Amino acid sequence: MFFHIVLERNMQLHPRHFGRNLRENLVSKLMKDVEGTCSGRHGFVVAITGIENIGKGLIRDGTGFVTFPVKYQCVVFRPFKGEILEAAVTMVNKMGFFAEAGPVQIFVSNHLIPDDMEFQSGDMPNYTTSDGSVKIQKDSEVRLKIIGTRVDATEIFCIGTIKDDFLGVINDPTTA
Amino acid sequence: MSFVTDSPIHSSSSDDFAALLDAELEVGSSGSSPDEQDDEDEEADVDANNNDDDDDDNDDDLDSRRNKRCRTEKLEDLEEPEGSTSQGLIEEKIEVSLKEDICTHPGSFGQMCILCGQRLDDESGVTFGYIHKGLRLGNDEIIRLRSTDMKNLLRHKKLYLVLDLDHTLLNSTQLMHLTPEEEYLKGQSDSLHDVSKGSLFMLDFMHMMTKLRPFVHAFLKEASEMFEMYIYTMGDRPYALEMAKLLDPKREYFSGRVISRDDGTQKHQKGLDVVLGQESAVVILDDTENAWMKHKDNLILMERYHFFALSCHQFGYNCKSLSQLKNDESESDGALASVLKVLRQIHHIFFDELDSNLASRDVRQVLKTVRKEVLKGCKIVFSRVFPTKFQADSHLLWKMAEHLGASCSTETDSSVTHVVSTDSGTEKSRWAVKEKKLLVHPRWIEAANFLWQKQPEENFPVSQAKNQ
């Protein structure tokens, strides 16, 4: 799920960036440092939308660096257990399939794929129903439910299922 | 609850529950309850093991739609006991609670159970990092996957083939180790844009040059029709993936099955524990026997491919390498071509000639049998091959000859067919010449081992050893 929240961060700036462009330098450094990172609490920071407030800078003892407390608004993405997501399938193998929803890596094990879908190996490994009507292969879009999440410094891992109602393939890349 | 009584299919709740319990306990669909026949379409929802789906398709849709309606209306009443909820919901609740109670945690992804999502910190099972980062499977799950995959593969008439990279399919060298005589190679390297025709590649970004063994493209193409192939190398993962790109640019032979030393469970040893295939159906092609201590029976030893000078030096050979001699292994007659013939033979025997049922066949037995045909009928005596006071029958060459089907002895007699010697002046050597027995150099046995065929004895003459 996406959230638009306010976060705070202490940014350290080297004196060479001082001058007329101090604020721009601070903001671009903030963007470089924060966009694309993950945290357990907030999830994945997708983009910074605005700066709310930049506090007074404090010069650190011993070095010339100055620390500014910056409050900024950003869009974050964090999956939750029980959430329904759409994801694109990236890899299919006999253990299940891996899908991606933005920066989130989701694994759906074959235990959580409906039993009428069987794994077919070959050039394009896929899971297909016995009558061939539904197929999950690389680049298919699926709707899945998250049953577990874990966040580390740069990535979010999730376990998903498609064994419930209304879950499964949304869009077959071979048709349409 | 009004909708339960409204629904014509669902009879009294106790009958539903009995039917549900029966199905869950897998007693069987016929005859267990008089209501079963009427409630046939209920079973379509109940148990996935039930194969009546074809009959029940129409009823299935109707019923599942009804169940879905029931479920959406029932969201608040999840805590209600079975008596007042619809049958579909009971089934789901019991299934869910069964799952949570007895989740076997078949594996983990990012340290979460792939079945229930629970956080798992135990270290049992095997990591399959080469398939996807963070994937780990428990031992039971690996066994289950191996047997289902085996059935699948046998249906397609394929076995598993694990291929080593260095000195087996290719030879790599670092650019800084190229000798002056090899500098000409830099101008002869093939384009990296279309690797399917090339064999010599310069990989500047890795500071190395790689030469693919002659015949490798044809070998891979033909072997892929009989085997599901894996790469297993003692190089690191980036190296392994780069080599896989050279050998298999379309990702049709190996797809994700590239195992590097980062994926092995033991240091300096290769093992079949990270290969998702039954050991009885795996054939290994490698130039190093010691890397496969636990799986020697599955191994076909390959003659090492030394193209670059560095490779020769590393193995202690003082001769010039193929690149220095501006020469190369024969394409149609080299190691890969011969081993392909052997693989075809093994595949043919496994699928077409073995009598026992498919699941109990063992490719290791086939390997043993084929090997024993190579030197069948030969009786060998060794002379000046083993150090004195060495236990003769534990020597490498003795054992090699026995595996190839020959019988070995320490004493000469009339049944001996070959005398293997390094010196034509020894007593046994002279006896061989006198008795018109075949006198050969030990390399005759090694050649038979690598080429899987008895070689002409006249190609391995023995010379008089020079005295000090």
HADDOCK unambig.tbl for C-alpha pairs under 7 A between the chains (distance, minus, plus):
assign (segid A and resid 109 and name CA) (segid B and resid 114 and name CA) 6.00 0.50 0.50
assign (segid A and resid 111 and name CA) (segid B and resid 115 and name CA) 6.67 0.50 0.50
assign (segid A and resid 112 and name CA) (segid B and resid 115 and name CA) 6.82 0.50 0.50
assign (segid A and resid 115 and name CA) (segid B and resid 48 and name CA) 6.35 0.50 0.50
assign (segid A and resid 123 and name CA) (segid B and resid 252 and name CA) 6.15 0.50 0.50
assign (segid A and resid 147 and name CA) (segid B and resid 116 and name CA) 6.79 0.50 0.50
assign (segid A and resid 147 and name CA) (segid B and resid 117 and name CA) 5.27 0.50 0.50
assign (segid A and resid 148 and name CA) (segid B and resid 112 and name CA) 6.85 0.50 0.50
assign (segid A and resid 148 and name CA) (segid B and resid 117 and name CA) 4.27 0.50 0.50
assign (segid A and resid 148 and name CA) (segid B and resid 118 and name CA) 6.67 0.50 0.50
assign (segid A and resid 150 and name CA) (segid B and resid 110 and name CA) 6.78 0.50 0.50
assign (segid A and resid 157 and name CA) (segid B and resid 110 and name CA) 5.78 0.50 0.50
assign (segid A and resid 159 and name CA) (segid B and resid 114 and name CA) 5.89 0.50 0.50
assign (segid A and resid 159 and name CA) (segid B and resid 117 and name CA) 6.09 0.50 0.50
